[in-house]
């Protein structure tokens, strides 16, 4: 019986994803804080829109600038640093120069030494994300590069984004 089912599945071809499986744009209400980012001429690619690699740079810029402003991250002298171990982005509509981008930030998971940040990128004033993604930081000791518990100040700032 099991072999018959497996054979039928193999003949039917790959399963198509349902609408629920397809990533969807998110509303502004899904994010806790926002940062404005200006596009630059050099961000556009030959197709007239922002190149995909720039979106990942915006994720880093939005999150790290917020943490620095909150006094939770000292990139030059802090004993703890965040290393990216996973990242993803889904694109829904183009962004291009000249345009202001608003990056929404939230924390989806807060572990003892890791954080999953989720970032939504919105065209200025737009209700839905043009792109959304995530990245995971594992916080490590600057010298040993071994995972370390989140410093208390960092954890308290991140808890406001959950």
Secondary structure, 3 states (H helix, E strand, C coil): CHHHHHHHHHHHCCCCCCCCCCCCCCEHHHCCEEEEEECCHHHECCCCCECHHHHHHHHHHHHHHHHHHCCCCCCCCCCEEEEEEEEEEEECCCCCCCCEEEEEEEEEEECCCEEEEEEEEEECCCCECCEEEEEEEEEEECCCCCECCCCHHHHHHHHCCC
